[in-house]
Amino acid sequence: MTTNSTQKDIEALADSLSASADALHTRLMSALRQKPPAIAQPVAQALFENEVALRQRANGLYLEAAVLAASGLGGAQQQLLDVTAHAQDKIRKIEHVKDLIQLTGELLSLAAAIAAGKPDRLAAPYENLKHHLEAMDAK
């Protein structure tokens, strides 16, 4: 894999994180528009903070794509893209606020590990997110 294609893969991952933040925003706005709101204000505020953090992580990935491309993520990009796309889909459909909070927290952990440019730190957040998504699929 060339450096250019690796950079594009990392940018695609940043796109996926941004799309997850968009999905979270849409979901939150929908919950807040219900009468009465389907989500408490403190919980909504925490989730909006998660949305902002996801966007910041995604923006950091865009800015650091060249550095991250050289950090040794290797073939993990496709797995990361797949799991973040799955998370994005789940965010759109989640009915329980607890699941929404957990899922966005796990996305943030994964994004932080990626942004750190340390492939050895990816395994735990990736597996946590993957297992959470599998458990949600099993429901």
Secondary structure, 3 states (H helix, E strand, C coil): CCHHHHHHHHHHHHHHHHHHHHHHHHHHHHHHHCCCCCCCHHHHHHHHHHHHHHHHHHHHHHHCHHHHHCCCCCCHHHHHHHHHHHHHHHHHHCCCHHHHHHHHHHHHHHHHHHHCCCHHHCHHHHHHHHHHHHHHHHC
